[in-house]
Every structure is written in C-alpha cells, then in structure tokens.
Amino acid sequence: MDVADLHCDVVCKMLEYPGVSLLKPDDRLDVSVERLRQGGVSLQVFALFLPEVLPRIPENMFRAVELYFSGVLSHPDILPVHSASDVEAARQTGKIGAVFSIEGVDALQGNLWVLRLLHRMGVRLLGPTWNQANWACDGAMEPRKGGLTKAGRRLVAECEALGILVDVSHLSDRGFWDLAETAHRPFFASHSNARALTPHARNLTDDQIRALIAVDGVIGITFVPWFLTDREPAQISDVLRHVEHVCALGGERHLAFGSDYDGTSRLPEGLVHPGNYPKLIDALLKRYPEEWVRGFASGNVRRFFAKNLLN
C-alpha cells in the first residue's frame, strides 16, 4: 500500500557523518531508497535539522541544502516535490516524492530573506523550533513555556505568504495556541502522538488534536518509543493505540505517519526502518476498513498537500 511519511532526519545524519547519502548503502541510515521501495513509501518528508554541535548560522542551513540536493535529490528514483502537481507527478512517474522541511529556525537569526531563499530552494514545510526556545517561539521542553514572539508571528505570516505550511510538532502548548489564533491557513503536526495516552510534552492534547482536525490539518503519528509508551520495548500495538485515540476524536481523515527515522536512537520492534511499513499496514487492516487505512497510509497527506501546497 502507498505510504507517505511526514518526517525523517536523513539530512541531519548527512551533516553528522560526511559521506553519508542515499546514493549508496550505508548502515548508519535507517532510510534508504531500497527500504523506501520495500515499504511502499512514495512520499517522504526530509527535515533540515542542524545537529546541536553546529553553530546556528545561515551558512550551515545552506550547507544542509547542498547535501540534500547532492545526497538525496540526485538519486534517479527521487523527485523533488514543490507543489500539489509535483505530488501527483511523482505518483504518475513511479518515483519517490521528496518534500523539504525545516525543523527549527534558530539559524535564520530572524532574517526572513534567508527563509525566502530557502523557499526558492524547495522548502515547503516549517516547524518554528525544536525542543528549546529560539527567537521565534518556545519549544515543548522549554521550562518557561512561552509562545510565539513578535518575530515569530512575522515568521508565520511570511510562511503563509510564501505558501510554506507550518508544523506544530515541537511547539510549546502556548506556542500551539498562539499559532492557532494567528494562522490563516491550515497547519499540521509532522510527528507527534496523543498526550492522553503518553503524557510527554512533545505529544498533543485532545484539544490540540481537535484543533488540527478543525483546520483540516494532518497529524503524523511518530514511532519514537517514549512518545508511544512508558514500556520498553515499544511495539506496533503501541502505534495502534495512538491511531485509535485520534480516530476516537474524529480524526480518521486527518491521521498520518511521521516516523522520525534517523532521528531517534530506538524504534519499536517490527518498525526499525521504512521497509517495515507493510507490517504496520497489515496490523491496521485487521482493525479498520481498507478505505481508512489507505487514508492513514498516504491518502490524508496527499489530500492535505493537494489543497495546501501552492502550484
């Protein structure tokens, strides 16, 4: 079954380990083209996240972009996705569509011209921060629990003007609600689970899930074990619990997956790389109608992008 994945950290690994790319097999990567094919992944979001050892400066963001171009997009089986029509073009040509996102705007240093240039380079999704605070907002793990700054509100406005979709994963609770009040276009969560099941600050409350449903956004269930369960090791059944919770809130047409492959040191048994997606699909088909499962797997993301990625 056709799968869309809203988050992986291949680009971060490429920054950490020189020579790593999708052009050749590498044991340091969870994601490979072969595994994406094996798992039926036809649409993959690649995040631009700078490892903490790198200075937060525009130069390092552009360094990451070059690695994305040379180590991901140069693979003949991958097609860059910049618009709704590109999503369909990838499907028609049988290639893997690659969507470029930013995870944390620290390195923009408040310069929106950098964002405009990154948009020209293909960025179409943006999460304003990671776990801590920056010039735009507070992250989910920031102790002061602040929201969007004045500059952060300008950032959201610029994203909407450019057609960049805003990602609420990693935002503080106050930041989430500030965005909900500020945004004029739908927003989404690339890789977050249900806090009612696993009380981690990175997960979404029921009210936040309902708010995402109300704006016709999507919610990418992630495979990071500590967002799934307090038990070790995490299992596919733990992913299903979060799927069921979102569906119980009315989110069956808004649910998706954001694995966080290459961004976490541990993964659930049976879901250790994208080639394992068929195991998850099989488990879902035992519980839900095929139409729903096709939506979870890729249909909901495709609909969201078709409506909101500007051509």
KALINJO-V617502 format. One record per pair of residues at least 24 apart in sequence whose ideal C-beta (glycine too) atoms are under 6 Angstrom apart, sorted by sequence separation. I is the first residue (numbers start at 1). J is the second residue. D is the distance in Angstrom with one decimal. If there is no record, write none. Layout:
# KALINJO-V617502
i: [I;I]
j: [J;J]
d: [D;D]
This chain:
# KALINJO-V617502
i: [101;102;103;160;203;99;104;110;160;202;104;156;145;147;148;200;219;106;147;193;145;153;186;188;191;198;140;142;148;186;187;188;189;190;105;139;147;180;186;191;140;176;126;235;138;193;234;235;236;11;16;219;5;10;15;218;219;220;221;222;223;224;233;3;11;12;138;213;220;2;3;7;9;126;137;213;218;220;222;1;4;5;6;12;210;2;7;9;82;124;125;126;127;130;209;224;252;110;129;213;225;255;33;80;125;127;119;127;33;197;223;236;256;197;223;256;61;112;60;236;253;194;197;223;15;58;193;21;22;56;57;56;194;23;46;11;14;22;42;43;44;45;46;47;48;49;45;47;58;65;11;14;50;36;141;140;140;191;190;191;218;218;218;186;165;163;7;6;7;6;87;84;84;84;83;85;84;83;31;30;31;30;29;41;39;39;38;40;35;36;39;35;35;30;31;13;6;7;5;6;10;7;8;9;5;8;9;3;1;3;4;3;1;2;4]
j: [125;126;127;184;227;124;129;135;185;227;130;182;172;174;175;227;246;134;175;221;174;182;215;217;220;227;170;172;178;216;217;218;219;220;136;170;178;211;217;222;172;208;159;268;172;227;268;269;270;46;51;254;41;46;51;254;255;256;257;258;259;260;269;40;48;49;175;250;257;40;41;45;47;164;175;251;256;258;260;40;43;44;45;51;249;42;47;49;122;164;165;166;167;170;249;264;292;151;170;254;266;296;75;122;167;169;162;170;77;241;267;280;300;242;268;301;107;158;107;283;300;242;245;271;64;107;242;71;72;106;107;107;245;75;98;64;67;75;96;97;98;99;100;101;102;103;101;103;114;121;68;71;107;96;201;201;202;258;258;260;300;301;304;308;308;310;190;190;191;220;305;305;306;309;309;311;311;311;261;261;262;262;262;274;274;275;275;277;273;274;277;274;275;273;274;262;256;258;257;258;262;260;261;262;259;262;263;277;281;297;298;298;297;298;301]
d: [3.6;4.5;4.9;5.9;5.7;5.9;5.4;5.0;5.1;5.9;4.3;5.3;5.4;3.6;5.7;5.5;6.0;4.4;4.6;5.8;5.9;5.6;4.6;4.2;5.0;5.9;5.6;6.0;4.0;5.2;5.5;4.8;4.8;4.8;5.4;5.2;3.9;5.4;4.9;3.8;5.6;5.7;5.6;5.7;4.2;4.6;3.9;5.6;5.1;5.5;5.2;5.7;5.6;5.7;5.6;5.3;5.9;4.8;5.5;5.1;4.9;5.2;5.2;4.8;5.6;4.7;5.7;5.8;5.6;5.8;4.6;5.6;5.7;5.1;4.4;5.2;4.7;2.7;4.9;5.6;3.9;5.2;4.9;5.9;6.0;5.2;5.8;6.0;5.6;5.9;5.1;5.9;3.8;5.3;5.3;4.8;5.3;5.4;5.8;5.1;5.1;5.1;5.8;5.7;5.7;5.8;4.8;5.5;5.3;5.8;5.6;5.8;5.2;6.0;5.6;4.8;4.8;5.0;5.9;5.3;5.9;5.0;5.6;5.3;5.9;5.9;4.6;3.1;5.3;4.1;5.6;4.3;4.3;5.9;5.8;5.5;4.5;5.1;5.9;4.4;5.9;4.6;5.8;5.0;5.0;4.0;5.4;4.3;4.9;5.2;5.3;5.3;6.0;5.5;6.0;4.4;4.9;3.3;4.5;5.0;5.4;5.8;4.8;5.7;5.8;3.6;4.5;4.2;4.2;3.8;5.1;5.9;4.7;4.6;5.3;5.3;5.6;4.3;5.1;4.0;5.7;4.8;6.0;5.2;4.2;4.7;3.6;5.9;5.0;5.3;3.5;4.8;3.9;4.7;5.9;5.0;5.8;3.8;5.8;3.6;5.2;5.4;4.5;4.3;5.3;5.4;3.4;5.0;5.0;4.9;4.0;5.5;5.0;4.6;4.0]
